[in-house]
C-alpha cells in the first residue's frame, strides 16, 4: 500500500503526508474499533478474558500485531492481534456466543464507516479516494483534506468489514458461519479451520496467477457497492 505513494516523496512531500496519513488514520481507527468490539461483546456476554488481558480499550497499541501491521502498510493485507475469549463462558452458549463475538468486529467497522460517511453524503466535504490516481492538491482547501481522511476511513472500514466476513478461517466470518449453521453442517465446516489460512492465501496470492482474481471478482464489488450506498453515489 505504501509503495503507491513513494513517487510523491520527491514530487510532493506534503501530498505524500496527506495520503499516507489518511490511510494510517483509517487503519488504526478501523483495527482499534474492530478488536475493541470483539472484547466488548465477549465481556458483555459474561467472559472477562479479554478485559483481564487489557483488550477492552480503544488504544490501537493494545490491538496491533507487529507482523500484521507491517503487512497492512506495505501490502494492504494484514491483521490485528486476535482477541482471546472463552466461548464456554458466554451466557448464551458457545456457538451463538462465538458468532456474536466474531460478528461484532465487522459490524463495528460498518458502523464507523456509516458515521464517517455522513459529511460526504451531504456534501459537507468532498470525496477523495486514497486509492485513486493522485493528481495533486493545487487549489485544495481544508475541507478537501478532511474529505480525504473521511473517505479513507469509509473505504478501509468497509474493506475490513467485507474481508473479515468472508467465511474462511481464521476470519470472523468463519466463526459466524460455524456458530449459525445447523450442528450437522457446522461440524464438517469446523474441520476445515486447519486449512483456512492455506485457502485464504491461495485465493489472494495464487488465484490471480491462474486467472482467478477473488479480490476483484468478489471483495472489490462488495466494497464499492457498500461504500457507494453509504456516501450516496
Backbone as CSV, one residue per row, in Angstrom:
resi,resn,N_x,N_y,N_z,CA_x,CA_y,CA_z,C_x,C_y,C_z
1,UNK,0.814,-1.206,0.000,0.000,0.000,0.000,0.854,1.265,0.000
2,UNK,1.891,1.278,0.833,2.735,2.462,0.931,3.479,2.737,-0.378
3,UNK,3.732,1.682,-1.181,4.518,1.854,-2.395,3.827,2.757,-3.415
4,UNK,2.495,2.790,-3.408,1.788,3.608,-4.392,2.011,5.097,-4.154
5,UNK,2.536,5.460,-2.984,2.765,6.865,-2.671,4.234,7.259,-2.719
6,UNK,5.110,6.305,-3.003,6.546,6.583,-2.921,6.994,7.673,-3.884
7,UNK,6.393,7.742,-5.079,6.843,8.748,-6.033,6.536,10.168,-5.560
8,UNK,5.623,10.272,-4.598,5.284,11.595,-4.064,6.367,12.127,-3.130
9,UNK,7.234,11.247,-2.642,8.280,11.692,-1.716,9.198,12.726,-2.357
10,UNK,9.406,12.622,-3.653,10.295,13.557,-4.345,9.539,14.632,-5.111
11,UNK,8.254,14.381,-5.432,7.498,15.345,-6.226,6.594,16.246,-5.382
12,UNK,6.021,15.712,-4.330,5.096,16.498,-3.498,5.018,15.851,-2.120
13,UNK,5.949,16.233,-1.243,6.038,15.589,0.062,4.789,15.843,0.904
14,UNK,4.214,17.034,0.796,3.005,17.332,1.577,1.848,16.448,1.143
15,UNK,1.796,16.158,-0.170,0.744,15.281,-0.667,0.972,13.852,-0.179
16,UNK,2.236,13.428,-0.120,2.559,12.112,0.428,2.067,12.007,1.867
17,UNK,2.352,13.033,2.663,1.922,13.017,4.064,0.405,12.962,4.172
18,UNK,-0.283,13.699,3.293,-1.745,13.738,3.349,-2.343,12.372,3.024
19,UNK,-1.911,11.761,1.915,-2.492,10.494,1.501,-2.071,9.355,2.420
20,UNK,-0.787,9.275,2.735,-0.337,8.197,3.608,-0.904,8.372,5.011
21,UNK,-0.968,9.609,5.485,-1.548,9.872,6.802,-3.006,9.479,6.872
22,UNK,-3.746,9.703,5.790,-5.166,9.335,5.768,-5.333,7.826,5.873
23,UNK,-4.479,7.073,5.179,-4.556,5.612,5.226,-4.183,5.091,6.610
24,UNK,-3.126,5.654,7.204,-2.709,5.235,8.547,-3.821,5.515,9.551
25,UNK,-4.397,6.702,9.475,-5.503,7.071,10.363,-6.650,6.070,10.241
26,UNK,-7.022,5.751,9.007,-8.153,4.851,8.781,-7.868,3.444,9.291
27,UNK,-6.649,2.954,9.058,-6.286,1.608,9.511,-6.275,1.516,11.036
28,UNK,-5.660,2.490,11.686,-5.602,2.469,13.152,-6.998,2.559,13.752
29,UNK,-7.831,3.441,13.185,-9.203,3.582,13.667,-9.983,2.287,13.467
30,UNK,-9.868,1.716,12.268,-10.630,0.517,11.959,-10.217,-0.678,12.796
31,UNK,-8.895,-0.892,12.947,-8.408,-2.034,13.724,-8.762,-1.878,15.198
32,UNK,-8.597,-0.657,15.734,-8.876,-0.428,17.154,-10.340,-0.715,17.480
33,UNK,-11.268,-0.187,16.675,-12.691,-0.408,16.940,-13.077,-1.864,16.691
34,UNK,-12.476,-2.473,15.686,-12.778,-3.875,15.367,-12.445,-4.790,16.539
35,UNK,-11.222,-4.695,17.038,-10.795,-5.581,18.124,-11.464,-5.213,19.446
36,UNK,-11.642,-3.917,19.692,-12.348,-3.490,20.901,-13.758,-4.067,20.937
37,UNK,-14.423,-4.095,19.782,-15.800,-4.589,19.722,-15.866,-6.075,20.045
38,UNK,-14.885,-6.856,19.575,-14.818,-8.260,19.973,-14.762,-8.368,21.502
39,UNK,-13.851,-7.594,22.098,-13.658,-7.650,23.545,-14.904,-7.173,24.287
40,UNK,-15.526,-6.114,23.775,-16.703,-5.535,24.435,-17.859,-6.534,24.474
41,UNK,-18.131,-7.175,23.346,-19.251,-8.115,23.284,-18.960,-9.348,24.126
42,UNK,-17.731,-9.852,24.079,-17.385,-11.007,24.906,-17.570,-10.686,26.380
43,UNK,-17.123,-9.499,26.783,-17.269,-9.089,28.184,-18.739,-8.924,28.555
44,UNK,-19.523,-8.353,27.639,-20.952,-8.152,27.893,-21.690,-9.484,28.016
45,UNK,-21.177,-10.526,27.346,-21.823,-11.840,27.393,-21.304,-12.704,28.538
46,UNK,-20.434,-12.137,29.370,-20.022,-12.841,30.574,-18.605,-13.348,30.626
47,UNK,-17.833,-13.214,29.547,-16.451,-13.689,29.551,-15.510,-12.496,29.692
48,UNK,-14.773,-12.430,30.787,-13.906,-11.283,31.048,-12.443,-11.536,30.650
49,UNK,-12.192,-12.569,29.840,-10.820,-12.890,29.442,-10.142,-11.713,28.756
50,UNK,-10.807,-11.121,27.785,-10.222,-10.005,27.036,-9.999,-8.795,27.939
51,UNK,-10.958,-8.533,28.838,-10.807,-7.388,29.744,-9.603,-7.563,30.648
52,UNK,-9.405,-8.768,31.169,-8.271,-9.024,32.052,-6.940,-8.895,31.318
53,UNK,-6.963,-9.092,30.003,-5.733,-9.007,29.210,-5.532,-7.631,28.594
54,UNK,-6.330,-6.665,29.041,-6.150,-5.289,28.589,-6.651,-5.001,27.191
55,UNK,-7.575,-5.816,26.688,-8.054,-5.625,25.319,-9.365,-4.846,25.245
56,UNK,-9.943,-4.528,26.385,-11.184,-3.754,26.385,-10.823,-2.266,26.360
57,UNK,-10.200,-1.834,25.271,-9.716,-0.468,25.130,-9.711,-0.085,23.658
58,UNK,-9.801,1.217,23.391,-9.715,1.725,22.020,-8.299,2.152,21.668
59,UNK,-7.364,1.923,22.570,-5.961,2.235,22.293,-5.436,1.266,21.233
60,UNK,-5.073,1.755,20.037,-4.617,0.844,18.968,-3.420,-0.002,19.374
61,UNK,-2.579,0.505,20.273,-1.379,-0.231,20.662,-1.702,-1.584,21.296
62,UNK,-2.881,-1.694,21.900,-3.269,-2.965,22.534,-3.704,-4.004,21.504
63,UNK,-3.990,-3.559,20.275,-4.588,-4.456,19.288,-3.719,-4.711,18.056
64,UNK,-2.580,-4.028,17.951,-1.762,-4.167,16.750,-0.814,-5.353,16.860
65,UNK,-0.825,-6.196,15.850,0.136,-7.283,15.734,1.296,-6.771,14.878
66,UNK,2.542,-6.868,15.355,3.675,-6.281,14.618,3.746,-6.735,13.158
67,UNK,3.710,-8.039,12.919,3.821,-8.539,11.547,2.596,-8.153,10.725
68,UNK,1.413,-8.291,11.312,0.185,-7.943,10.596,0.117,-6.476,10.249
69,UNK,0.567,-5.624,11.164,0.559,-4.184,10.915,1.533,-3.812,9.808
70,UNK,2.716,-4.413,9.821,3.707,-4.135,8.783,3.155,-4.502,7.405
71,UNK,2.509,-5.654,7.309,1.939,-6.065,6.033,0.805,-5.152,5.587
72,UNK,0.027,-4.648,6.543,-1.053,-3.731,6.199,-0.518,-2.493,5.501
73,UNK,0.560,-1.936,6.036,1.109,-0.713,5.459,1.858,-0.979,4.166
74,UNK,2.498,-2.134,4.082,3.323,-2.432,2.909,2.497,-3.045,1.782
75,UNK,1.663,-4.024,2.130,0.945,-4.772,1.097,-0.553,-4.514,1.071
76,UNK,-1.085,-3.820,2.102,-2.525,-3.607,2.157,-3.281,-4.826,2.637
77,UNK,-2.556,-5.814,3.166,-3.152,-7.065,3.638,-2.479,-7.437,4.949
78,UNK,-3.243,-7.595,6.016,-2.638,-7.913,7.299,-3.704,-8.242,8.324
79,UNK,-3.378,-8.078,9.582,-4.311,-8.472,10.635,-3.958,-7.762,11.943
80,UNK,-4.943,-7.710,12.833,-4.711,-7.231,14.181,-4.465,-8.415,15.103
81,UNK,-4.171,-8.128,16.350,-3.941,-9.183,17.330,-5.284,-9.784,17.743
82,UNK,-5.494,-11.085,17.553,-6.786,-11.691,17.887,-7.159,-11.463,19.351
83,UNK,-8.438,-11.219,19.590,-8.937,-11.030,20.951,-9.276,-12.391,21.548
84,UNK,-8.647,-12.768,22.664,-8.938,-14.077,23.269,-10.279,-14.062,24.000
85,UNK,-11.008,-15.148,23.889,-12.241,-15.286,24.671,-12.548,-16.763,24.837
86,UNK,-13.294,-17.060,25.865,-13.681,-18.434,26.173,-15.140,-18.622,25.783
87,UNK,-15.428,-19.307,24.678,-16.822,-19.447,24.232,-17.707,-20.149,25.249
88,UNK,-17.123,-20.991,26.096,-17.917,-21.723,27.075,-18.284,-20.864,28.288
89,UNK,-17.712,-19.660,28.352,-18.062,-18.740,29.432,-19.142,-17.753,29.008
90,UNK,-19.547,-17.795,27.748,-20.559,-16.865,27.239,-21.952,-17.340,27.644
91,UNK,-22.736,-16.423,28.141,-24.012,-16.811,28.757,-25.039,-17.332,27.762
92,UNK,-24.908,-17.015,26.489,-25.888,-17.518,25.526,-25.393,-18.740,24.770
93,UNK,-24.382,-19.415,25.321,-23.891,-20.657,24.733,-22.682,-20.440,23.854
94,UNK,-21.856,-21.471,23.703,-20.597,-21.316,22.965,-20.770,-21.028,21.479
95,UNK,-21.770,-21.611,20.830,-21.898,-21.427,19.389,-22.485,-20.056,19.052
96,UNK,-23.628,-19.724,19.614,-24.229,-18.419,19.349,-23.360,-17.295,19.905
97,UNK,-22.774,-17.536,21.072,-21.904,-16.527,21.659,-20.691,-16.258,20.785
98,UNK,-20.076,-17.333,20.282,-18.922,-17.172,19.398,-19.297,-16.380,18.152
99,UNK,-20.472,-16.674,17.582,-20.921,-15.961,16.387,-21.119,-14.478,16.675
100,UNK,-21.673,-14.158,17.837,-21.904,-12.757,18.183,-20.600,-12.008,18.418
101,UNK,-19.673,-12.639,19.114,-18.376,-12.011,19.362,-17.644,-11.798,18.043
102,UNK,-17.676,-12.800,17.174,-16.984,-12.699,15.885,-17.600,-11.622,15.002
103,UNK,-18.931,-11.557,14.985,-19.610,-10.589,14.120,-19.432,-9.153,14.599
104,UNK,-19.142,-8.979,15.875,-19.044,-7.635,16.438,-17.974,-6.792,15.749
105,UNK,-16.843,-7.406,15.377,-15.766,-6.652,14.749,-16.165,-6.061,13.409
106,UNK,-16.583,-6.885,12.441,-17.012,-6.345,11.142,-18.179,-5.370,11.247
107,UNK,-19.132,-5.664,12.141,-20.273,-4.757,12.301,-19.797,-3.392,12.784
108,UNK,-18.830,-3.375,13.698,-18.309,-2.093,14.186,-17.654,-1.307,13.057
109,UNK,-16.969,-2.012,12.147,-16.356,-1.325,11.010,-17.412,-0.695,10.101
110,UNK,-18.519,-1.392,9.901,-19.601,-0.837,9.089,-20.235,0.373,9.773
111,UNK,-20.362,0.317,11.097,-20.911,1.450,11.838,-19.982,2.662,11.750
112,UNK,-18.681,2.431,11.899,-17.712,3.520,11.795,-17.767,4.127,10.394
113,UNK,-17.801,3.267,9.374,-17.876,3.761,8.002,-19.146,4.588,7.786
114,UNK,-20.250,4.154,8.365,-21.520,4.872,8.212,-21.453,6.255,8.836
115,UNK,-20.837,6.355,10.004,-20.712,7.656,10.677,-19.791,8.578,9.890
116,UNK,-18.647,8.061,9.450,-17.696,8.884,8.700,-18.257,9.325,7.355
117,UNK,-19.212,8.555,6.817,-19.768,8.871,5.504,-20.784,10.011,5.536
118,UNK,-21.292,10.366,6.717,-22.353,11.378,6.799,-21.934,12.714,6.167
119,UNK,-20.771,13.286,6.536,-20.383,14.563,5.897,-20.185,14.440,4.398
120,UNK,-19.770,13.268,3.931,-19.572,13.049,2.496,-20.913,12.921,1.783
121,UNK,-21.849,12.242,2.414,-23.168,12.030,1.805,-23.914,13.345,1.614
122,UNK,-23.753,14.262,2.571,-24.449,15.542,2.495,-23.609,16.643,1.850
123,UNK,-22.472,16.225,1.249,-21.602,17.158,0.521,-21.052,18.281,1.396
124,UNK,-20.889,17.999,2.677,-20.245,18.995,3.541,-18.752,19.051,3.256
125,UNK,-18.196,17.920,2.858,-16.799,17.852,2.421,-16.760,16.987,1.161
126,UNK,-15.768,17.184,0.283,-15.710,16.402,-0.961,-15.114,15.016,-0.762
127,UNK,-15.506,14.090,-1.650,-14.969,12.735,-1.656,-13.612,12.719,-2.347
128,UNK,-12.595,12.172,-1.686,-11.265,11.997,-2.279,-10.771,10.595,-1.913
129,UNK,-10.859,9.660,-2.844,-10.421,8.302,-2.555,-8.909,8.250,-2.374
130,UNK,-8.412,7.602,-1.319,-6.960,7.472,-1.125,-6.326,6.503,-2.104
131,UNK,-7.149,5.777,-2.864,-6.632,4.797,-3.817,-6.762,5.264,-5.257
132,UNK,-7.308,6.465,-5.466,-7.472,6.980,-6.821,-6.145,7.523,-7.343
133,UNK,-6.098,7.794,-8.646,-4.906,8.394,-9.237,-4.634,9.736,-8.581
134,UNK,-3.431,9.925,-8.111,-3.076,11.136,-7.386,-2.688,12.222,-8.385
135,UNK,-3.451,13.303,-8.416,-3.231,14.355,-9.414,-2.738,15.655,-8.793
136,UNK,-2.509,15.677,-7.516,-2.027,16.894,-6.877,-3.096,17.563,-6.042
137,UNK,-2.692,18.516,-5.259,-3.624,19.192,-4.349,-3.712,20.685,-4.632
138,UNK,-3.376,21.084,-5.857,-3.476,22.500,-6.211,-4.915,22.968,-6.032
139,UNK,-5.085,24.011,-5.269,-6.422,24.550,-5.036,-7.185,23.878,-3.919
140,UNK,-6.570,22.891,-3.267,-7.257,22.221,-2.158,-7.424,23.176,-0.981
141,UNK,-8.548,23.017,-0.299,-8.816,23.738,0.935,-8.859,22.746,2.089
142,UNK,-9.056,23.253,3.292,-9.084,22.370,4.452,-10.163,21.307,4.328
143,UNK,-11.296,21.671,3.714,-12.375,20.687,3.564,-11.947,19.516,2.684
144,UNK,-11.043,19.765,1.724,-10.563,18.682,0.875,-9.741,17.677,1.677
145,UNK,-8.896,18.169,2.565,-8.079,17.273,3.390,-8.955,16.496,4.367
146,UNK,-9.956,17.184,4.928,-10.890,16.485,5.807,-11.633,15.406,5.022
147,UNK,-12.042,15.752,3.794,-12.719,14.782,2.942,-11.850,13.582,2.635
148,UNK,-10.553,13.812,2.407,-9.621,12.713,2.143,-9.564,11.762,3.332
149,UNK,-9.432,12.300,4.548,-9.339,11.456,5.741,-10.649,10.696,5.959
150,UNK,-11.787,11.359,5.753,-13.067,10.677,5.931,-13.282,9.618,4.853
151,UNK,-12.896,9.936,3.618,-13.038,8.972,2.521,-12.200,7.725,2.785
152,UNK,-10.964,7.937,3.257,-10.111,6.792,3.595,-10.734,5.974,4.717
153,UNK,-11.300,6.653,5.695,-11.940,5.954,6.805,-13.113,5.108,6.350
154,UNK,-13.919,5.642,5.446,-15.064,4.894,4.924,-14.594,3.667,4.154
155,UNK,-13.698,3.871,3.192,-13.250,2.771,2.333,-12.569,1.656,3.120
156,UNK,-11.640,2.018,3.979,-10.864,0.999,4.677,-11.717,0.268,5.705
157,UNK,-12.641,0.957,6.347,-13.519,0.258,7.291,-14.473,-0.686,6.569
158,UNK,-14.926,-0.305,5.390,-15.767,-1.215,4.605,-14.945,-2.418,4.142
159,UNK,-13.696,-2.183,3.730,-12.816,-3.284,3.332,-12.615,-4.246,4.496
160,UNK,-12.339,-3.702,5.684,-12.141,-4.552,6.858,-13.390,-5.377,7.160
161,UNK,-14.558,-4.752,7.027,-15.808,-5.461,7.306,-16.046,-6.579,6.302
162,UNK,-15.954,-6.260,5.021,-16.225,-7.252,3.975,-15.222,-8.390,4.041
163,UNK,-13.946,-8.042,4.145,-12.905,-9.064,4.165,-13.075,-9.998,5.356
164,UNK,-13.327,-9.427,6.536,-13.434,-10.255,7.736,-14.709,-11.076,7.792
165,UNK,-15.695,-10.731,7.001,-16.928,-11.514,6.979,-16.874,-12.674,5.988
166,UNK,-15.769,-12.798,5.256,-15.632,-13.968,4.382,-15.624,-15.233,5.245
167,UNK,-16.367,-16.261,4.865,-16.467,-17.480,5.692,-15.253,-18.387,5.557
168,UNK,-14.081,-17.832,5.799,-12.829,-18.574,5.716,-12.033,-18.365,6.995
169,UNK,-11.538,-19.451,7.577,-10.679,-19.326,8.755,-9.364,-18.685,8.323
170,UNK,-8.774,-17.838,9.167,-9.169,-17.501,10.539,-10.011,-16.233,10.631
171,UNK,-10.722,-15.864,9.576,-11.508,-14.638,9.567,-12.768,-14.787,10.418
172,UNK,-13.327,-13.642,10.809,-14.510,-13.652,11.674,-15.685,-14.364,11.022
173,UNK,-15.805,-14.241,9.702,-16.926,-14.850,9.013,-16.989,-16.355,9.185
174,UNK,-15.845,-16.990,9.356,-15.817,-18.438,9.573,-16.473,-18.787,10.907
175,UNK,-16.135,-18.029,11.959,-16.735,-18.285,13.278,-18.230,-17.974,13.262
176,UNK,-18.623,-16.938,12.528,-20.045,-16.622,12.415,-20.782,-17.775,11.735
177,UNK,-20.207,-18.296,10.657,-20.840,-19.399,9.931,-20.959,-20.642,10.799
178,UNK,-19.877,-21.009,11.483,-19.892,-22.197,12.340,-20.900,-22.024,13.474
179,UNK,-21.023,-20.812,13.976,-21.942,-20.567,15.085,-23.400,-20.557,14.681
180,UNK,-23.693,-20.210,13.421,-25.082,-20.074,12.999,-25.607,-21.266,12.210
181,UNK,-24.714,-22.021,11.594,-25.156,-23.180,10.819,-25.742,-24.264,11.730
182,UNK,-26.660,-25.072,11.219,-27.138,-26.229,11.994,-25.952,-27.114,12.377
183,UNK,-26.072,-27.785,13.508,-24.958,-28.572,14.034,-24.444,-29.581,13.021
184,UNK,-25.356,-30.217,12.271,-24.930,-31.250,11.331,-24.088,-30.663,10.184
185,UNK,-24.242,-29.366,9.910,-23.416,-28.701,8.906,-22.208,-28.022,9.535
186,UNK,-22.389,-27.503,10.745,-21.318,-26.758,11.412,-20.110,-27.646,11.707
187,UNK,-20.357,-28.893,12.073,-19.247,-29.777,12.436,-18.292,-30.032,11.273
188,UNK,-18.785,-30.426,10.088,-17.833,-30.620,8.975,-17.178,-29.318,8.528
189,UNK,-17.895,-28.204,8.619,-17.300,-26.909,8.256,-16.181,-26.558,9.235
190,UNK,-16.410,-26.821,10.519,-15.405,-26.503,11.539,-14.106,-27.262,11.300
191,UNK,-14.203,-28.457,10.720,-12.997,-29.246,10.462,-12.102,-28.599,9.410
192,UNK,-12.646,-27.689,8.640,-11.868,-27.012,7.603,-10.999,-25.884,8.170
193,UNK,-11.156,-25.601,9.473,-10.426,-24.479,10.063,-8.919,-24.610,9.878
194,UNK,-8.398,-25.833,9.994,-6.953,-26.051,9.886,-6.411,-25.697,8.502
195,UNK,-7.305,-25.701,7.504,-6.873,-25.400,6.139,-7.213,-23.966,5.721
196,UNK,-7.825,-23.222,6.640,-8.326,-21.900,6.295,-7.272,-20.947,5.772
197,UNK,-6.137,-20.871,6.449,-5.099,-19.935,6.031,-4.543,-20.307,4.662
198,UNK,-4.394,-21.613,4.402,-3.905,-22.042,3.092,-4.889,-21.662,1.986
199,UNK,-6.176,-21.857,2.255,-7.203,-21.494,1.273,-7.191,-19.984,1.035
200,UNK,-7.085,-19.225,2.132,-7.095,-17.766,2.034,-5.900,-17.256,1.238
201,UNK,-4.729,-17.755,1.570,-3.525,-17.342,0.849,-3.602,-17.748,-0.624
202,UNK,-4.159,-18.916,-0.855,-4.278,-19.372,-2.234,-5.181,-18.476,-3.053
203,UNK,-6.309,-18.087,-2.479,-7.251,-17.234,-3.191,-6.651,-15.879,-3.534
204,UNK,-5.913,-15.302,-2.599,-5.439,-13.935,-2.793,-4.090,-13.843,-3.493
205,UNK,-3.256,-14.871,-3.375,-1.925,-14.776,-3.956,-1.712,-15.721,-5.139
206,UNK,-2.272,-16.929,-5.061,-2.107,-17.867,-6.168,-3.251,-17.762,-7.167
207,UNK,-4.420,-17.348,-6.689,-5.573,-17.225,-7.569,-5.317,-16.379,-8.807
208,UNK,-4.791,-15.141,-8.660,-4.540,-14.300,-9.837,-3.579,-14.929,-10.828
209,UNK,-2.664,-15.776,-10.338,-1.696,-16.416,-11.230,-2.393,-17.356,-12.203
210,UNK,-3.467,-18.001,-11.747,-4.189,-18.946,-12.601,-5.474,-18.343,-13.160
211,UNK,-5.591,-17.022,-13.044,-6.741,-16.335,-13.629,-7.957,-16.237,-12.754
212,UNK,-7.816,-16.483,-11.461,-8.941,-16.369,-10.517,-8.642,-15.216,-9.562
213,UNK,-9.152,-14.041,-9.892,-8.898,-12.864,-9.066,-10.046,-12.682,-8.082
214,UNK,-9.951,-13.373,-6.955,-11.034,-13.382,-5.967,-11.317,-11.980,-5.442
215,UNK,-10.265,-11.191,-5.246,-10.463,-9.842,-4.707,-11.252,-8.986,-5.690
216,UNK,-10.883,-9.018,-6.957,-11.562,-8.198,-7.964,-12.977,-8.691,-8.246
217,UNK,-13.183,-10.012,-8.185,-14.483,-10.571,-8.523,-15.488,-10.508,-7.378
218,UNK,-15.009,-10.635,-6.143,-15.925,-10.745,-5.004,-15.788,-9.572,-4.034
219,UNK,-14.586,-9.364,-3.506,-14.406,-8.369,-2.448,-14.590,-6.949,-2.978
220,UNK,-13.909,-6.607,-4.071,-13.972,-5.238,-4.589,-15.399,-4.797,-4.939
221,UNK,-16.199,-5.612,-5.647,-17.574,-5.188,-5.945,-18.412,-4.949,-4.691
222,UNK,-18.236,-5.809,-3.684,-18.979,-5.619,-2.435,-18.557,-4.324,-1.745
223,UNK,-17.248,-4.069,-1.695,-16.742,-2.848,-1.069,-17.267,-1.623,-1.806
224,UNK,-17.200,-1.633,-3.129,-17.661,-0.492,-3.920,-19.157,-0.264,-3.744
225,UNK,-19.926,-1.359,-3.716,-21.363,-1.231,-3.553,-21.754,-0.654,-2.202
226,UNK,-21.138,-1.151,-1.146,-21.463,-0.658,0.205,-21.008,0.780,0.375
227,UNK,-19.769,1.088,-0.051,-19.245,2.454,0.092,-20.102,3.440,-0.716
228,UNK,-20.503,3.061,-1.929,-21.327,3.940,-2.749,-22.674,4.201,-2.101
229,UNK,-23.242,3.164,-1.483,-24.520,3.330,-0.801,-24.386,4.270,0.385
230,UNK,-23.297,4.144,1.129,-23.101,4.979,2.319,-22.917,6.449,1.970
231,UNK,-22.163,6.705,0.891,-21.892,8.120,0.546,-22.907,8.679,-0.443
232,UNK,-23.818,7.817,-0.932,-24.905,8.299,-1.773,-24.532,8.598,-3.204
233,UNK,-23.629,7.773,-3.794,-23.280,7.976,-5.210,-23.509,6.683,-5.975
